[in-house]
């Protein structure tokens, strides 16, 4: 239920000088994330609109906001960079939007760890830890905009998951500091397995204000594209790279139907071939090339990040995961949606071949190689031609 004018007036008085906005245009912008990837969610969420936007700069201000919304029973939605695609930060019942980006301090960088505010932009944190010869264990493809807190609260994995597992695995996150939304807010510190109580919970059970996130020694990854004459062969290559134990940070298999969406890569990803986008350790490239040649493939791109940027080409991480969906919707809006699929372990490429035969041009596949619980896990984020809700759920049930 949306807050009343009386509730909002009382809230504004209680939060004092904390920045608070009610501009209609700003509220509309801050009430959105990337839910429009899904026509089903777009229909459900397009009308949702927050009533106030608050921008705290300190944890104490977060506590003040949490106390007031709890007292007056005002809906609260926590927002980071707004790059999620499930509507996680959409204020379904109006109320207050809390934008966490003001809590952006990087408090400490040590060997293997960074302690930072939940509102710190991932790209900024990455730049700072790079000065110490380190890098984040994983990040989303939207790292230029996304926040650390948004990724931890709304994400499950991303670029780097092939090497370091999912966010929930191992020591990727070792500490979360949370403000509860109560009339007397508490500070709760989570460690170890208790972190799972808040990780991937979308901020629904508390406001993450700070975290301790894992770092790894920096590697000047080689951004490579390998081309093959069939999708099954491209999948076999990705599996072969892993079986050979090559040091890879990213392996994304993308079918040729996506080529027209990667307009900056026309010379490197032609329409007639299937591609594997990868980030490989420099000392793995010799064996990488040998694997490509053994399957009659070709390497069409092989550059460091500096060389990729100098050539005005997209980095490999912007060619996989949900950036594939973004590219398609950018050039052909209203035509596509997508699904997320986790394949049984051990992975059977033959299942993908059967799916491709079944759906033809209705579904464009791409597959992400990751690790979960220490084992190889293959995901797909297939691009699905939008033919209505009924057909979408039919495909879902068939894939299940």
C-alpha positions as CSV (number, residue, x, y, z in Angstrom):
1,X,0.0,0.0,0.0
2,X,1.4,3.4,-1.0
3,X,2.2,5.8,1.8
4,X,-0.2,8.6,2.6
5,X,0.7,12.3,2.4
6,X,0.7,12.4,6.2
7,X,3.1,9.5,6.5
8,X,5.5,11.1,4.0
9,X,5.4,14.5,5.7
10,X,6.2,13.0,9.1
11,X,9.0,11.0,7.5
12,X,10.6,14.1,5.9
13,X,10.5,15.9,9.2
14,X,12.2,13.1,11.0
15,X,15.0,12.6,8.6
16,X,16.0,16.3,8.8
17,X,18.8,17.4,6.4
18,X,19.2,14.0,4.7
19,X,18.9,14.7,0.9
20,X,15.3,13.9,-0.1
21,X,13.7,14.4,-3.5
22,X,10.2,14.2,-4.9
23,X,10.8,15.4,-8.5
24,X,8.6,13.3,-10.8
25,X,11.2,12.7,-13.5
26,X,13.9,11.7,-11.0
27,X,11.5,9.3,-9.2
28,X,10.6,7.7,-12.5
29,X,14.2,7.1,-13.3
30,X,15.1,5.8,-9.9
31,X,12.0,3.5,-9.9
32,X,13.4,1.4,-12.8
33,X,16.0,-1.3,-13.3
34,X,16.5,-3.5,-16.3
35,X,13.3,-5.5,-15.8
36,X,12.3,-4.4,-19.3
37,X,14.4,-7.3,-20.6
38,X,11.2,-9.3,-19.9
39,X,7.9,-8.2,-21.5
40,X,6.2,-10.0,-18.7
41,X,7.9,-7.9,-16.0
42,X,7.6,-4.8,-18.1
43,X,3.8,-5.2,-18.2
44,X,3.8,-5.8,-14.4
45,X,6.2,-3.1,-13.3
46,X,6.0,-0.2,-15.7
47,X,3.5,1.6,-13.6
48,X,5.4,1.3,-10.3
49,X,6.7,4.5,-8.9
50,X,8.4,5.6,-5.7
51,X,7.1,8.6,-3.8
52,X,10.3,9.9,-2.3
53,X,14.0,9.3,-3.0
54,X,16.5,9.6,-0.2
55,X,20.3,9.7,-0.6
56,X,22.1,9.0,2.7
57,X,25.8,9.6,3.0
58,X,26.5,7.8,6.2
59,X,25.4,4.6,8.0
60,X,23.9,6.8,10.7
61,X,21.7,8.5,8.1
62,X,20.7,5.0,6.9
63,X,19.6,4.1,10.5
64,X,17.6,7.3,10.7
65,X,15.8,6.5,7.5
66,X,15.2,2.8,8.6
67,X,13.8,3.9,11.9
68,X,11.4,6.4,10.4
69,X,10.0,4.1,7.7
70,X,9.5,1.4,10.3
71,X,7.7,3.7,12.6
72,X,5.4,5.0,10.0
73,X,5.0,1.7,8.0
74,X,6.2,3.2,4.8
75,X,7.4,0.8,2.0
76,X,11.2,1.0,1.6
77,X,13.1,-0.1,-1.5
78,X,17.0,-0.1,-1.5
79,X,18.7,0.8,-4.8
80,X,22.3,0.6,-6.0
81,X,23.1,1.2,-9.6
82,X,19.8,-0.2,-10.8
83,X,21.3,-2.7,-13.3
84,X,19.4,-5.8,-12.0
85,X,17.0,-7.3,-14.4
86,X,14.3,-8.9,-12.2
87,X,12.7,-5.7,-10.8
88,X,14.6,-6.2,-7.5
89,X,14.8,-2.4,-6.9
90,X,11.4,-1.4,-8.3
91,X,9.2,0.1,-5.6
92,X,6.1,-2.0,-6.2
93,X,4.1,-0.3,-3.4
94,X,5.6,3.1,-3.8
95,X,7.0,4.6,-0.6
96,X,10.7,5.5,-0.2
97,X,13.6,4.6,-2.5
98,X,16.9,4.6,-0.6
99,X,19.8,5.1,-3.0
100,X,22.8,3.6,-1.3
101,X,25.5,5.2,-3.6
102,X,26.5,7.8,-1.0
103,X,28.0,5.0,1.1
104,X,30.9,4.6,-1.3
105,X,34.0,4.8,0.8
106,X,36.8,2.2,0.3
107,X,37.9,1.8,3.9
108,X,40.7,-0.7,3.6
109,X,42.6,-2.7,1.0
110,X,44.8,-5.5,2.2
111,X,46.3,-8.7,0.8
112,X,43.3,-10.5,-0.7
113,X,40.5,-8.3,0.8
114,X,38.8,-5.0,0.3
115,X,36.5,-3.4,2.8
116,X,34.1,-0.9,1.2
117,X,30.7,0.7,1.4
118,X,27.8,-0.9,-0.3
119,X,27.3,2.1,-2.6
120,X,30.8,2.0,-4.1
121,X,30.8,1.6,-7.8
122,X,32.4,-1.7,-8.8
123,X,34.5,0.0,-11.5
124,X,35.9,2.5,-8.9
125,X,36.7,-0.3,-6.4
126,X,38.4,-2.2,-9.2
127,X,40.6,0.8,-10.1
128,X,41.6,1.3,-6.5
129,X,42.6,-2.3,-5.8
130,X,44.5,-2.4,-9.1
131,X,46.9,0.1,-7.6
132,X,47.9,-2.7,-5.2
133,X,48.4,-5.3,-7.9
134,X,45.1,-7.0,-7.2
135,X,41.7,-7.5,-8.8
136,X,38.2,-8.5,-7.7
137,X,37.5,-12.2,-7.8
138,X,34.4,-11.6,-9.9
139,X,32.2,-8.8,-11.2
140,X,29.0,-8.3,-13.3
141,X,29.1,-7.3,-16.9
142,X,27.5,-4.0,-15.8
143,X,30.4,-3.1,-13.5
144,X,30.7,0.4,-14.9
145,X,27.4,1.3,-13.3
146,X,26.7,-1.4,-10.7
147,X,27.5,-1.0,-7.0
148,X,29.2,-3.5,-4.7
149,X,26.2,-3.8,-2.5
150,X,23.8,-4.2,-5.4
151,X,26.0,-7.1,-6.8
152,X,26.2,-8.8,-3.5
153,X,22.5,-8.4,-2.7
154,X,21.1,-9.0,-6.1
155,X,23.7,-11.1,-8.0
156,X,24.8,-14.8,-7.9
157,X,27.9,-14.8,-10.0
158,X,29.4,-13.2,-13.1
159,X,32.7,-12.7,-14.9
160,X,35.3,-14.6,-12.8
161,X,32.9,-17.3,-11.7
162,X,34.7,-19.8,-13.9
163,X,37.8,-19.3,-11.7
164,X,36.4,-18.3,-8.3
165,X,32.9,-19.9,-8.2
166,X,29.7,-18.2,-7.3
167,X,29.4,-15.3,-4.9
168,X,28.2,-17.7,-2.2
169,X,31.2,-20.0,-2.6
170,X,34.3,-20.0,-0.5
171,X,35.6,-16.7,0.7
172,X,34.3,-14.4,-2.0
173,X,32.4,-12.5,0.7
174,X,33.6,-12.8,4.3
175,X,31.7,-10.0,6.1
176,X,28.5,-8.0,5.7
177,X,27.4,-5.1,7.9
178,X,23.6,-4.6,7.9
179,X,21.1,-2.1,9.3
180,X,17.8,-3.6,10.2
181,X,14.5,-1.9,9.3
182,X,12.9,-1.6,12.8
183,X,11.7,1.1,15.1
184,X,15.0,0.6,16.9
185,X,17.4,-0.4,14.0
186,X,20.2,-2.7,14.9
187,X,23.6,-3.2,13.3
188,X,24.1,-6.9,12.5
189,X,27.5,-8.2,11.4
190,X,27.4,-11.4,9.4
191,X,30.4,-13.7,8.8
192,X,30.9,-17.2,7.4
193,X,27.8,-19.1,6.4
194,X,25.6,-16.5,8.0
195,X,26.4,-14.2,5.0
196,X,23.9,-16.4,3.0
197,X,21.1,-14.9,5.1
198,X,21.5,-11.6,3.2
199,X,23.5,-12.5,0.0
200,X,21.1,-12.6,-3.0
201,X,18.2,-11.5,-0.8
202,X,17.8,-8.2,-2.7
203,X,17.9,-6.1,0.4
204,X,14.6,-7.5,1.6
205,X,15.8,-8.5,5.0
206,X,18.1,-5.6,5.9
207,X,20.2,-2.8,4.4
208,X,23.8,-3.8,3.6
209,X,26.1,-0.8,4.3
210,X,29.5,-2.4,4.2
211,X,31.3,-5.6,3.1
212,X,34.6,-7.4,2.9
213,X,35.1,-8.7,-0.6
214,X,37.8,-11.1,-1.9
215,X,40.7,-10.0,-4.2
216,X,43.1,-12.0,-6.3
217,X,46.5,-11.2,-7.7
218,X,46.0,-9.0,-10.8
219,X,46.4,-10.7,-14.2
220,X,46.6,-9.0,-17.5
221,X,44.0,-11.2,-19.1
222,X,44.1,-11.8,-22.9
223,X,40.7,-11.0,-24.4
224,X,40.3,-13.6,-27.2
225,X,37.6,-14.7,-29.7
226,X,37.8,-18.2,-31.2
227,X,35.5,-19.0,-34.1
228,X,34.1,-22.4,-35.1
229,X,31.9,-23.9,-37.8
230,X,29.3,-25.3,-35.5
231,X,27.9,-24.6,-32.0
232,X,28.5,-28.1,-30.8
233,X,32.2,-27.7,-31.7
234,X,32.3,-24.3,-29.9
235,X,30.8,-26.0,-26.8
236,X,33.3,-28.9,-27.1
237,X,36.1,-26.3,-27.2
238,X,34.9,-24.6,-24.0
239,X,34.8,-28.0,-22.2
240,X,38.2,-28.9,-23.6
241,X,39.8,-25.7,-22.3
242,X,38.5,-26.6,-18.8
243,X,39.5,-30.2,-19.0
244,X,43.0,-29.1,-20.0
245,X,43.2,-27.0,-16.8
246,X,43.9,-23.7,-18.7
247,X,43.7,-20.6,-16.6
248,X,40.6,-18.9,-17.7
249,X,38.7,-16.0,-16.1
250,X,35.8,-16.1,-18.7
251,X,34.5,-18.6,-21.3
252,X,31.3,-17.6,-23.1
253,X,30.0,-19.6,-26.0
254,X,27.8,-17.5,-28.4
255,X,25.9,-18.8,-31.4
256,X,26.2,-17.0,-34.8
257,X,22.7,-15.5,-34.5
258,X,24.1,-12.9,-32.1
259,X,26.8,-11.7,-34.5
260,X,24.6,-8.9,-36.0
261,X,24.2,-7.4,-32.5
262,X,28.0,-7.0,-32.0
263,X,28.5,-4.3,-34.6
264,X,31.9,-3.2,-33.3
265,X,33.1,-6.8,-33.8
266,X,32.0,-7.3,-37.4
267,X,35.6,-8.2,-38.5
268,X,36.0,-10.6,-35.5
269,X,32.6,-12.3,-35.2
270,X,31.2,-12.9,-38.7
271,X,27.6,-14.0,-39.1
272,X,28.6,-17.4,-40.5
273,X,30.4,-18.7,-37.4
274,X,29.9,-19.5,-33.8
275,X,32.2,-17.8,-31.2
276,X,33.8,-18.4,-27.9
277,X,34.7,-15.2,-26.0
278,X,37.3,-15.7,-23.4
279,X,39.7,-14.0,-20.9
280,X,42.8,-16.2,-20.7
281,X,46.0,-16.0,-18.7
282,X,48.9,-15.0,-21.0
283,X,50.9,-18.1,-20.3
284,X,47.8,-20.3,-21.3
285,X,47.6,-18.8,-24.8
286,X,49.9,-21.3,-26.5
287,X,47.8,-24.2,-25.4
288,X,44.6,-22.2,-26.0
289,X,45.6,-21.8,-29.7
290,X,46.4,-25.5,-30.0
291,X,42.9,-26.4,-28.6
292,X,41.3,-24.1,-31.2
293,X,43.3,-25.6,-34.1
294,X,42.6,-29.1,-32.9
295,X,38.9,-28.4,-33.6
296,X,39.5,-26.6,-36.9
297,X,38.8,-23.2,-35.4
298,X,40.5,-19.9,-35.8
299,X,41.4,-17.2,-33.3
300,X,40.0,-13.9,-34.7
301,X,41.0,-11.7,-31.7
302,X,43.8,-11.8,-29.2
303,X,44.5,-8.6,-27.3
304,X,45.2,-7.3,-23.8
305,X,42.6,-5.0,-22.2
306,X,44.8,-2.0,-23.1
307,X,45.0,-3.1,-26.7
308,X,41.2,-3.8,-26.8
309,X,40.4,-0.3,-25.5
310,X,42.9,1.3,-27.9
311,X,41.2,-0.4,-30.8
312,X,37.8,0.8,-29.6
313,X,36.5,-2.8,-29.2
314,X,34.4,-4.1,-26.4
315,X,36.1,-6.1,-23.7
316,X,35.2,-9.8,-23.5
317,X,33.1,-9.3,-20.3
318,X,30.7,-7.1,-22.4
319,X,30.2,-9.9,-24.9
320,X,28.7,-12.5,-22.4
321,X,26.4,-13.0,-19.6
322,X,23.4,-10.6,-19.8
323,X,25.3,-8.1,-22.0
324,X,24.3,-10.4,-24.8
325,X,20.6,-9.7,-24.0
326,X,21.3,-6.0,-23.7
327,X,23.0,-5.9,-27.2
328,X,20.0,-7.6,-28.8
329,X,17.4,-5.4,-27.2
330,X,19.3,-2.3,-28.1
331,X,19.2,-3.1,-31.8
332,X,15.9,-5.0,-32.0
333,X,13.7,-3.7,-29.2
334,X,10.4,-5.4,-28.5
335,X,11.4,-8.6,-30.4
336,X,13.3,-10.5,-27.8
337,X,13.2,-11.6,-24.2
338,X,15.4,-14.2,-22.5
339,X,15.6,-17.0,-20.0
340,X,18.1,-18.4,-17.6
341,X,19.0,-22.0,-17.6
342,X,21.2,-24.1,-15.3
343,X,22.3,-27.5,-16.9
344,X,22.6,-30.7,-15.0
345,X,26.1,-31.8,-14.0
346,X,28.0,-33.3,-15.7
347,X,27.2,-31.1,-18.7
348,X,26.0,-32.9,-21.8
349,X,26.5,-30.8,-25.0
350,X,24.2,-33.1,-26.8
351,X,21.3,-31.7,-24.8
352,X,22.0,-28.2,-26.3
353,X,22.1,-29.6,-29.8
354,X,18.7,-31.1,-29.3
355,X,17.4,-27.8,-27.9
356,X,18.7,-25.9,-30.9
357,X,17.1,-28.4,-33.3
358,X,13.8,-28.0,-31.4
359,X,13.6,-24.2,-31.3
360,X,15.5,-23.1,-34.4
361,X,15.6,-19.4,-34.9
362,X,13.0,-18.9,-32.1
363,X,15.9,-19.2,-29.6
364,X,19.5,-17.9,-29.8
365,X,21.7,-19.7,-27.4
366,X,24.8,-18.6,-25.5
367,X,26.4,-20.5,-22.6
368,X,28.4,-19.4,-19.6
369,X,31.1,-21.6,-18.0
370,X,31.3,-21.2,-14.2
371,X,32.0,-23.2,-11.1
372,X,29.5,-24.0,-8.3
373,X,30.4,-25.8,-5.1
374,X,33.8,-26.5,-6.7
375,X,32.5,-28.2,-9.8
376,X,32.0,-27.0,-13.4
377,X,28.5,-25.6,-13.9
378,X,27.2,-24.5,-17.3
379,X,24.5,-21.9,-17.5
380,X,22.6,-20.5,-20.5
381,X,20.9,-17.2,-21.0
382,X,19.1,-17.9,-24.2
383,X,17.6,-15.1,-26.2
384,X,13.9,-16.0,-26.9
385,X,11.8,-14.4,-29.6
386,X,8.8,-12.9,-27.9
387,X,5.6,-14.5,-29.0
388,X,3.5,-13.9,-25.9
389,X,3.3,-15.0,-22.3
390,X,1.8,-18.4,-23.1
391,X,4.5,-19.4,-25.5
392,X,7.2,-18.2,-23.1
393,X,5.9,-20.4,-20.3
394,X,5.5,-23.3,-22.8
395,X,9.3,-23.0,-23.5
396,X,10.1,-22.8,-19.8
397,X,8.1,-26.0,-19.1
398,X,9.8,-27.8,-22.0
399,X,13.3,-26.9,-20.9
400,X,12.5,-27.9,-17.3
